[in-house]
Amino acid sequence: MTILLLTSCKNSEKTETENNTESESEITQTEFKKIETNNSLELEFQLLDKNDDIVEFARLEKIAEFPGGFDSLAVFIQRNFTFPKSTDSLKIEGRVETLFSVDTIGKVIDVELKKGLEKDIDQSCLAVVSKLPDWKPAELREGKKVKMRFLLPLKFVTDKNE
């Protein structure tokens, strides 16, 4: 069984042309914004202030950063994810969606399940996300550090050899 790290962008219904017609200062986050990466890891995020209210994208200077970058995040999850023994005989296919925040000092907090697949797999997904090491926190243009909320789906596919 293989674990892939993917997301679906909730804003994908908007075309690139529609996105470009909005001015930078008008873009606010009602949904998650997609992070582009070079591997199968595609995170989405929201910026939150101290009251967990959504902050405008246009104010973002630096996105929260996993040590070594997002490629290293994918490697960390693949190396640290443990398949539960209870799933050895099962062909698990589908997606688990996890949510977590990186606070203003870089700690991973508020780990939760948004969409589950199978109880033991769900718990393993939450466990690996909870083990994430400290990140560099997100910063606004004014230099103020802000909380960043991430959506991280983990997709499970059965190997063709099984």
Backbone as ProteinMPNN parsed JSONL, in Angstrom:
{"seq_chain_A": "MTILLLTSCKNSEKTETENNTESESEITQTEFKKIETNNSLELEFQLLDKNDDIVEFARLEKIAEFPGGFDSLAVFIQRNFTFPKSTDSLKIEGRVETLFSVDTIGKVIDVELKKGLEKDIDQSCLAVVSKLPDWKPAELREGKKVKMRFLLPLKFVTDKNE", "coords_chain_A": {"N_chain_A": [[0.848, -1.175, 0.0], [0.477, 2.248, -0.687], [1.152, 5.558, 0.336], [0.076, 8.687, -0.611], [0.566, 12.19, -0.86], [-1.686, 14.55, -1.191], [-3.822, 17.27, -2.223], [-7.029, 18.727, -2.784], [-7.92, 21.617, -4.395], [-10.066, 23.916, -3.042], [-10.705, 26.29, -4.192], [-10.597, 25.765, -6.835], [-12.665, 25.892, -8.624], [-12.726, 28.448, -9.564], [-11.501, 30.107, -12.377], [-8.236, 30.793, -13.748], [-8.316, 33.235, -15.02], [-10.502, 34.49, -13.774], [-9.473, 34.721, -11.19], [-7.393, 36.514, -11.653], [-8.713, 38.866, -12.186], [-9.481, 39.949, -9.82], [-8.342, 42.373, -7.542], [-5.166, 42.51, -5.845], [-5.43, 43.512, -3.191], [-8.051, 42.946, -2.622], [-8.352, 40.256, -2.319], [-9.428, 37.952, -0.152], [-9.422, 35.406, 2.354], [-11.784, 33.151, 2.234], [-11.855, 30.591, 1.821], [-9.45, 27.911, 1.563], [-6.107, 28.565, 0.431], [-4.107, 27.414, -2.207], [-0.9, 25.875, -2.103], [1.802, 25.727, -4.22], [3.836, 23.029, -5.117], [6.746, 21.026, -5.972], [6.467, 18.326, -5.79], [4.4, 15.486, -4.907], [3.088, 16.557, -2.802], [0.701, 18.796, -1.92], [-0.281, 21.369, -0.295], [-2.866, 23.307, 1.332], [-3.774, 26.519, 2.614], [-4.719, 28.828, 5.277], [-4.551, 32.103, 6.634], [-4.444, 33.229, 9.959], [-5.443, 35.494, 12.535], [-4.712, 36.59, 15.962], [-7.145, 36.073, 17.144], [-8.105, 34.001, 15.727], [-9.364, 34.862, 13.427], [-9.781, 35.26, 9.916], [-7.088, 36.389, 7.89], [-6.126, 38.703, 5.327], [-4.814, 37.451, 2.235], [-3.087, 39.069, 0.764], [-1.505, 40.407, 2.571], [0.471, 38.717, 3.373], [3.866, 37.992, 3.86], [5.853, 36.013, 4.318], [5.398, 32.597, 4.025], [4.497, 30.003, 6.343], [7.066, 27.702, 7.107], [8.204, 24.438, 6.667], [10.924, 22.662, 8.181], [13.528, 22.408, 5.927], [11.846, 22.619, 3.789], [8.879, 22.023, 1.696], [9.202, 19.652, 0.261], [10.694, 18.151, 2.032], [8.807, 17.845, 4.021], [6.988, 16.043, 2.856], [8.642, 13.79, 2.678], [9.159, 13.393, 5.423], [6.581, 12.665, 6.36], [6.091, 10.315, 4.877], [8.153, 8.674, 5.84], [7.575, 8.505, 8.573], [4.977, 7.666, 8.901], [2.921, 5.116, 10.107], [1.508, 2.128, 9.206], [-1.372, 0.713, 10.567], [-1.532, -2.438, 12.25], [-3.99, -3.677, 12.117], [-4.907, -3.152, 9.614], [-3.53, -4.662, 7.823], [-4.563, -6.802, 6.23], [-6.409, -5.544, 4.731], [-7.506, -3.737, 1.837], [-6.903, -0.645, 1.577], [-8.163, 2.231, 0.211], [-8.391, 5.573, -0.716], [-8.979, 8.811, 0.79], [-7.701, 10.695, 3.482], [-8.366, 13.595, 5.225], [-6.567, 15.971, 6.904], [-6.345, 18.604, 9.31], [-4.319, 21.22, 10.522], [-2.564, 23.62, 12.554], [0.062, 26.049, 12.379], [1.556, 27.773, 14.813], [2.398, 31.11, 16.078], [4.971, 30.806, 17.013], [5.917, 28.68, 15.681], [5.081, 26.125, 16.382], [3.325, 23.056, 15.846], [-0.057, 22.816, 16.072], [-3.482, 22.2, 17.162], [-4.331, 19.856, 15.742], [-6.443, 18.018, 13.713], [-9.033, 15.852, 12.429], [-10.482, 16.163, 9.335], [-11.765, 14.777, 7.301], [-12.432, 11.427, 7.348], [-11.338, 7.99, 6.758], [-10.914, 5.255, 7.535], [-11.083, 4.024, 10.787], [-8.606, 3.216, 12.213], [-6.616, 3.929, 10.343], [-7.166, 6.642, 10.131], [-6.43, 7.467, 12.734], [-3.678, 6.934, 12.639], [-2.906, 8.783, 10.729], [-3.46, 11.207, 12.057], [-1.645, 10.882, 14.141], [0.902, 10.979, 12.848], [0.89, 13.575, 11.805], [0.752, 14.992, 14.156], [3.3, 14.572, 15.114], [4.925, 16.272, 13.708], [7.797, 18.31, 13.393], [8.882, 21.55, 14.734], [8.088, 24.492, 12.831], [9.123, 27.266, 10.726], [7.508, 30.199, 11.524], [4.701, 31.858, 9.858], [4.78, 35.132, 8.339], [3.561, 38.469, 8.25], [3.577, 41.334, 6.008], [4.231, 43.478, 7.609], [5.993, 42.382, 9.327], [4.96, 41.018, 11.436], [4.325, 37.991, 13.107], [2.129, 35.341, 12.268], [-0.554, 33.006, 12.788], [-0.956, 30.038, 10.917], [-3.157, 28.061, 9.14], [-3.402, 24.767, 7.98], [-4.484, 22.525, 5.408], [-4.133, 19.205, 4.935], [-4.296, 16.578, 2.955], [-4.095, 13.035, 2.929], [-3.546, 10.595, 0.715], [-4.48, 7.311, -0.04], [-3.457, 4.555, -1.889], [-3.709, 1.364, -3.429], [-0.951, -0.704, -4.076], [-0.018, -1.793, -7.348], [1.099, -4.287, -7.424], [-0.043, -5.754, -5.449]], "CA_chain_A": [[0.0, 0.0, 0.0], [1.254, 3.469, -0.82], [0.512, 6.794, 0.798], [0.4, 9.861, -1.414], [0.194, 13.425, -0.194], [-2.354, 15.367, -2.194], [-4.994, 18.027, -1.809], [-7.841, 19.297, -3.855], [-8.061, 23.037, -4.1], [-11.466, 24.326, -3.003], [-10.871, 27.441, -5.072], [-10.311, 25.349, -8.204], [-13.756, 26.24, -9.516], [-12.391, 29.732, -10.182], [-10.474, 29.985, -13.403], [-7.108, 31.699, -13.563], [-8.756, 34.554, -15.47], [-11.331, 35.068, -12.713], [-8.589, 35.08, -10.085], [-6.587, 37.667, -12.025], [-9.516, 40.077, -12.251], [-9.573, 40.507, -8.481], [-7.103, 43.066, -7.183], [-4.435, 41.902, -4.733], [-5.936, 43.941, -1.899], [-9.404, 42.449, -2.418], [-8.371, 38.813, -2.132], [-9.478, 37.515, 1.243], [-9.554, 33.974, 2.445], [-12.96, 32.501, 2.755], [-11.483, 29.187, 1.637], [-8.012, 27.704, 1.663], [-5.326, 28.919, -0.751], [-3.224, 26.306, -2.56], [0.554, 26.06, -2.186], [2.355, 24.946, -5.327], [5.088, 22.343, -4.805], [7.279, 20.233, -7.084], [6.241, 16.894, -5.586], [2.991, 15.138, -4.768], [2.53, 17.27, -1.656], [0.062, 20.052, -2.274], [-0.998, 21.875, 0.858], [-3.678, 24.503, 1.239], [-3.623, 27.224, 3.881], [-5.401, 30.059, 5.646], [-3.848, 32.911, 7.632], [-5.336, 33.569, 11.06], [-4.889, 36.416, 13.53], [-4.705, 36.048, 17.325], [-8.507, 35.651, 17.478], [-8.428, 33.005, 14.71], [-10.086, 35.453, 12.307], [-9.018, 35.131, 8.678], [-6.289, 37.545, 7.481], [-6.027, 38.797, 3.866], [-3.634, 36.86, 1.598], [-2.198, 40.104, 0.246], [-0.625, 40.892, 3.637], [1.462, 37.687, 3.667], [5.238, 38.181, 3.386], [6.506, 34.699, 4.327], [4.548, 31.478, 4.394], [5.103, 29.112, 7.329], [7.965, 26.814, 6.37], [8.676, 23.208, 7.298], [12.39, 22.577, 8.066], [13.947, 21.753, 4.691], [10.868, 22.888, 2.742], [7.731, 21.133, 1.566], [9.669, 18.328, -0.163], [11.085, 17.461, 3.264], [7.569, 17.487, 4.725], [6.496, 14.814, 2.232], [9.55, 12.717, 3.1], [8.919, 13.159, 6.847], [5.327, 11.924, 6.533], [6.253, 8.964, 4.336], [9.048, 7.909, 6.724], [7.056, 8.395, 9.931], [3.629, 7.099, 8.929], [2.892, 3.691, 10.43], [0.245, 1.468, 8.91], [-1.822, -0.101, 11.692], [-1.575, -3.9, 12.008], [-5.383, -4.045, 11.825], [-5.209, -2.905, 8.199], [-2.642, -5.493, 6.99], [-5.292, -7.622, 5.265], [-7.377, -4.694, 4.026], [-7.049, -2.888, 0.724], [-7.379, 0.694, 1.902], [-8.017, 3.223, -0.844], [-9.176, 6.761, -0.45], [-8.26, 9.976, 1.272], [-7.933, 11.232, 4.817], [-8.026, 15.016, 5.24], [-6.207, 16.465, 8.227], [-6.153, 20.036, 9.489], [-3.446, 21.586, 11.632], [-2.097, 25.0, 12.515], [1.412, 26.388, 12.816], [1.337, 29.001, 15.577], [3.332, 32.223, 15.864], [6.35, 30.416, 17.359], [6.275, 27.56, 14.82], [4.59, 24.839, 16.895], [2.174, 22.454, 15.183], [-1.131, 22.725, 17.066], [-4.855, 22.046, 16.667], [-4.399, 18.781, 14.747], [-7.763, 17.387, 13.719], [-9.474, 15.106, 11.261], [-11.579, 16.817, 8.611], [-12.471, 13.715, 6.588], [-11.82, 10.139, 7.663], [-11.426, 6.874, 5.808], [-11.052, 4.051, 8.351], [-10.703, 4.481, 12.124], [-7.192, 3.036, 12.549], [-5.836, 4.741, 9.4], [-7.38, 8.028, 10.564], [-5.611, 7.694, 13.922], [-2.277, 6.967, 12.218], [-2.701, 10.072, 10.052], [-3.394, 12.224, 13.113], [-0.407, 10.668, 14.899], [2.068, 11.456, 12.103], [0.816, 15.038, 11.732], [1.065, 15.476, 15.511], [4.753, 14.434, 15.318], [5.677, 17.223, 12.888], [8.665, 19.206, 14.171], [8.581, 22.978, 14.649], [8.229, 25.176, 11.559], [9.335, 28.717, 10.792], [6.141, 30.725, 11.42], [4.329, 32.782, 8.786], [4.916, 36.55, 8.683], [2.909, 39.478, 7.421], [4.502, 42.349, 5.474], [4.656, 44.346, 8.712], [6.925, 41.619, 10.148], [4.219, 40.345, 12.505], [4.133, 36.563, 12.903], [0.721, 34.956, 12.334], [-0.908, 31.59, 12.772], [-1.328, 29.571, 9.599], [-3.93, 26.817, 9.188], [-3.14, 23.95, 6.798], [-5.259, 21.351, 5.046], [-3.198, 18.213, 4.404], [-4.889, 15.278, 2.676], [-3.219, 11.888, 2.725], [-4.274, 9.7, -0.185], [-4.014, 5.93, 0.016], [-3.727, 3.742, -3.08], [-3.169, 0.013, -3.354], [0.077, -0.962, -5.077], [-0.467, -2.688, -8.424], [1.663, -5.62, -7.18], [-0.784, -6.446, -4.386]], "C_chain_A": [[0.893, 1.237, 0.0], [0.451, 4.642, -0.286], [1.006, 7.938, -0.069], [-0.087, 11.087, -0.667], [-0.372, 14.382, -1.225], [-3.432, 16.218, -1.546], [-5.823, 18.369, -3.027], [-8.103, 20.738, -3.464], [-9.531, 23.436, -4.158], [-11.722, 25.504, -3.92], [-10.716, 27.058, -6.536], [-11.467, 25.638, -9.156], [-13.497, 27.574, -10.203], [-11.326, 29.496, -11.241], [-9.371, 30.984, -13.119], [-7.498, 33.119, -13.973], [-9.595, 35.239, -14.402], [-10.468, 35.523, -11.552], [-7.81, 36.341, -10.398], [-7.393, 38.954, -12.091], [-9.696, 40.712, -10.882], [-8.27, 41.218, -8.162], [-6.48, 42.383, -5.987], [-5.042, 42.253, -3.386], [-7.337, 43.41, -1.604], [-9.454, 40.953, -2.131], [-8.341, 38.505, -0.643], [-9.748, 36.032, 1.255], [-10.867, 33.544, 3.04], [-12.734, 30.993, 2.678], [-9.981, 29.063, 1.867], [-7.35, 28.087, 0.354], [-4.292, 27.813, -0.973], [-1.765, 26.734, -2.594], [1.056, 25.17, -3.31], [3.682, 24.323, -4.896], [5.508, 21.51, -6.009], [7.04, 18.74, -6.92], [4.75, 16.643, -5.436], [2.327, 15.829, -3.586], [1.977, 18.61, -2.106], [-0.801, 20.49, -1.113], [-1.911, 23.03, 0.472], [-3.597, 25.186, 2.592], [-4.575, 28.391, 4.032], [-4.503, 30.784, 6.631], [-4.846, 33.325, 8.694], [-4.673, 34.558, 12.002], [-5.021, 35.809, 14.92], [-6.081, 35.594, 17.786], [-9.012, 34.56, 16.533], [-9.364, 33.533, 13.626], [-9.182, 35.4, 11.083], [-8.351, 36.464, 8.316], [-6.183, 37.532, 5.96], [-4.728, 38.171, 3.359], [-2.61, 37.916, 1.225], [-1.217, 40.606, 1.296], [0.511, 39.911, 3.944], [2.82, 38.018, 3.043], [5.938, 36.831, 3.256], [5.514, 33.654, 4.805], [5.253, 30.661, 5.481], [5.904, 28.056, 6.571], [8.393, 25.627, 7.229], [10.192, 23.171, 7.158], [12.798, 21.783, 6.819], [12.967, 21.947, 3.544], [9.797, 21.819, 2.633], [8.107, 19.757, 1.034], [10.066, 17.507, 1.059], [9.872, 17.054, 4.091], [7.008, 16.185, 4.168], [7.339, 13.625, 2.668], [9.311, 12.372, 4.567], [7.661, 12.305, 7.047], [5.469, 10.495, 6.026], [7.128, 8.098, 5.245], [8.443, 7.634, 8.094], [5.644, 7.847, 10.03], [3.73, 5.602, 9.183], [1.52, 3.132, 10.087], [-0.149, 0.6, 10.092], [-1.874, -1.582, 11.305], [-2.976, -4.337, 11.592], [-5.736, -3.869, 10.35], [-4.368, -3.768, 7.261], [-3.398, -6.268, 5.913], [-6.307, -6.816, 4.455], [-6.732, -3.97, 2.854], [-7.685, -1.524, 0.959], [-7.119, 1.614, 0.718], [-8.927, 4.392, -0.53], [-8.31, 7.846, 0.149], [-8.7, 10.352, 2.679], [-7.512, 12.697, 4.755], [-7.765, 15.448, 6.676], [-6.069, 17.985, 8.188], [-5.18, 20.233, 10.637], [-3.033, 23.034, 11.46], [-0.64, 25.057, 12.909], [1.254, 27.737, 13.508], [2.45, 30.021, 15.347], [4.757, 31.923, 16.309], [6.777, 29.159, 16.603], [5.824, 26.189, 15.29], [3.396, 24.359, 16.076], [1.118, 22.202, 16.261], [-2.463, 22.441, 16.371], [-4.98, 21.001, 15.558], [-5.77, 18.119, 14.853], [-8.048, 16.702, 12.394], [-10.625, 15.861, 10.61], [-12.432, 15.763, 7.913], [-11.728, 12.411, 6.838], [-12.054, 9.096, 6.59], [-11.736, 5.575, 6.551], [-10.43, 4.388, 9.696], [-9.206, 4.38, 12.422], [-6.266, 3.836, 11.618], [-5.951, 6.212, 9.797], [-6.482, 8.361, 11.756], [-4.124, 7.761, 13.576], [-1.949, 8.28, 11.504], [-2.578, 11.199, 11.078], [-2.097, 12.113, 13.899], [0.807, 11.22, 14.153], [2.054, 12.975, 11.985], [1.168, 15.641, 13.096], [2.562, 15.419, 15.818], [5.57, 15.462, 14.541], [6.538, 18.123, 13.772], [8.264, 20.665, 13.969], [8.901, 23.541, 13.263], [8.739, 26.59, 11.805], [7.948, 29.318, 10.617], [5.949, 31.675, 10.236], [4.48, 34.219, 9.28], [4.138, 37.406, 7.706], [3.95, 40.47, 6.94], [5.029, 43.267, 6.565], [5.666, 43.644, 9.626], [6.263, 40.874, 11.296], [4.028, 38.873, 12.154], [2.654, 36.231, 13.115], [0.575, 33.445, 12.297], [-1.348, 31.218, 11.355], [-1.992, 28.209, 9.744], [-3.704, 26.077, 7.885], [-4.152, 22.825, 6.651], [-4.285, 20.395, 4.369], [-3.926, 16.894, 4.187], [-3.822, 14.217, 2.474], [-4.024, 10.88, 1.916], [-3.636, 8.321, -0.158], [-4.436, 5.207, -1.248], [-3.084, 2.384, -2.887], [-2.122, -0.149, -4.454], [-0.453, -1.944, -6.111], [0.033, -4.112, -8.21], [0.875, -6.402, -6.155], [-1.98, -7.171, -4.928]], "O_chain_A": [[1.951, 1.247, 0.63], [-0.769, 4.705, -0.439], [2.211, 8.13, -0.237], [-1.061, 11.012, 0.082], [0.363, 14.954, -2.03], [-3.897, 15.915, -0.447], [-5.35, 18.3, -4.161], [-8.467, 21.029, -2.324], [-10.169, 23.311, -5.203], [-12.848, 25.695, -4.38], [-10.704, 27.935, -7.4], [-11.276, 25.632, -10.372], [-13.993, 27.81, -11.304], [-10.362, 28.765, -11.012], [-9.555, 31.916, -12.336], [-7.065, 34.089, -13.352], [-9.425, 36.432, -14.148], [-10.7, 36.593, -10.988], [-7.584, 37.162, -9.508], [-6.812, 40.038, -12.054], [-10.029, 41.893, -10.789], [-7.197, 40.708, -8.483], [-7.178, 41.746, -5.198], [-5.16, 41.386, -2.52], [-7.768, 43.423, -0.451], [-10.5, 40.438, -1.737], [-7.349, 38.766, 0.038], [-10.246, 35.471, 0.279], [-11.031, 33.578, 4.26], [-13.367, 30.224, 3.402], [-9.331, 30.008, 2.314], [-7.949, 27.953, -0.713], [-3.676, 27.337, -0.02], [-1.439, 27.826, -3.06], [0.757, 23.976, -3.337], [4.553, 25.016, -4.37], [4.733, 21.312, -6.944], [7.374, 17.962, -7.814], [3.932, 17.489, -5.796], [1.119, 15.695, -3.393], [2.713, 19.456, -2.615], [-1.933, 20.03, -0.967], [-1.746, 23.649, -0.579], [-3.379, 24.528, 3.608], [-5.156, 28.879, 3.062], [-3.77, 30.145, 7.385], [-5.967, 33.725, 8.378], [-3.469, 34.473, 12.244], [-5.4, 34.646, 15.054], [-6.182, 34.807, 18.727], [-10.199, 34.232, 16.534], [-10.074, 32.76, 12.982], [-7.96, 35.486, 11.202], [-8.964, 37.526, 8.422], [-6.151, 36.458, 5.359], [-3.672, 38.335, 3.97], [-1.406, 37.693, 1.353], [-0.188, 41.18, 0.941], [1.422, 40.246, 4.702], [2.91, 38.291, 1.846], [6.541, 36.532, 2.225], [4.876, 33.805, 5.847], [6.483, 30.634, 5.53], [5.475, 27.575, 5.523], [8.874, 25.785, 8.351], [10.717, 23.599, 6.13], [12.444, 20.611, 6.685], [13.227, 21.485, 2.433], [9.8, 20.837, 3.376], [7.411, 18.782, 1.319], [9.804, 16.306, 1.116], [9.902, 16.036, 4.783], [6.594, 15.313, 4.933], [6.8, 12.566, 2.993], [9.262, 11.195, 4.925], [7.675, 11.339, 7.811], [5.011, 9.56, 6.682], [6.863, 6.905, 5.398], [8.77, 6.624, 8.715], [5.159, 7.588, 11.132], [4.526, 4.907, 8.552], [0.5, 3.591, 10.602], [0.672, -0.18, 10.575], [-2.217, -1.927, 10.174], [-3.127, -5.267, 10.8], [-6.755, -4.383, 9.891], [-4.469, -3.633, 6.042], [-2.912, -6.378, 4.788], [-6.986, -7.365, 3.587], [-5.548, -3.636, 2.89], [-8.835, -1.28, 0.596], [-5.979, 1.757, 0.277], [-10.079, 4.219, -0.132], [-7.084, 7.821, 0.041], [-9.884, 10.332, 3.018], [-6.418, 13.007, 4.283], [-8.622, 15.311, 7.549], [-5.72, 18.567, 7.161], [-5.216, 19.491, 11.619], [-3.134, 23.602, 10.373], [-0.159, 24.224, 13.677], [0.869, 28.724, 12.881], [3.335, 29.81, 14.518], [5.667, 32.701, 16.019], [7.861, 28.626, 16.841], [6.153, 25.185, 14.658], [2.557, 25.159, 15.662], [1.357, 21.48, 17.229], [-2.549, 22.445, 15.143], [-5.655, 21.232, 14.555], [-6.2, 17.716, 15.934], [-7.389, 16.949, 11.384], [-11.626, 16.161, 11.261], [-13.661, 15.837, 7.927], [-10.531, 12.309, 6.569], [-12.839, 9.281, 5.66], [-12.703, 4.884, 6.231], [-9.352, 4.98, 9.742], [-8.598, 5.364, 12.842], [-5.245, 4.361, 12.063], [-4.959, 6.941, 9.799], [-5.847, 9.416, 11.783], [-3.39, 8.56, 14.157], [-0.853, 8.82, 11.654], [-1.691, 12.046, 10.972], [-1.511, 13.126, 14.282], [1.658, 11.867, 14.764], [3.11, 13.603, 12.06], [1.812, 16.687, 13.167], [3.04, 16.143, 16.691], [6.789, 15.519, 14.699], [6.064, 18.639, 14.784], [7.412, 20.974, 13.136], [9.857, 23.12, 12.613], [8.783, 27.057, 12.943], [7.262, 28.984, 9.65], [6.911, 32.22, 9.693], [4.332, 34.498, 10.47], [4.062, 37.118, 6.511], [5.088, 40.454, 7.411], [6.144, 43.779, 6.465], [6.143, 44.24, 10.592], [6.937, 40.171, 12.049], [3.618, 38.542, 11.041], [2.009, 36.765, 14.017], [1.458, 32.719, 11.841], [-2.028, 31.994, 10.682], [-1.453, 27.312, 10.393], [-3.798, 26.665, 6.807], [-4.616, 22.25, 7.636], [-3.682, 20.733, 3.351], [-4.152, 16.158, 5.148], [-2.764, 14.49, 1.907], [-5.051, 10.376, 2.371], [-2.416, 8.18, -0.241], [-5.603, 5.232, -1.638], [-2.035, 2.27, -2.253], [-2.356, 0.213, -5.607], [-1.248, -2.826, -5.786], [-0.544, -5.053, -8.756], [1.096, -7.603, -5.999], [-2.713, -7.806, -4.17]]}, "name": "protein", "num_of_chains": 1, "seq": "MTILLLTSCKNSEKTETENNTESESEITQTEFKKIETNNSLELEFQLLDKNDDIVEFARLEKIAEFPGGFDSLAVFIQRNFTFPKSTDSLKIEGRVETLFSVDTIGKVIDVELKKGLEKDIDQSCLAVVSKLPDWKPAELREGKKVKMRFLLPLKFVTDKNE"}
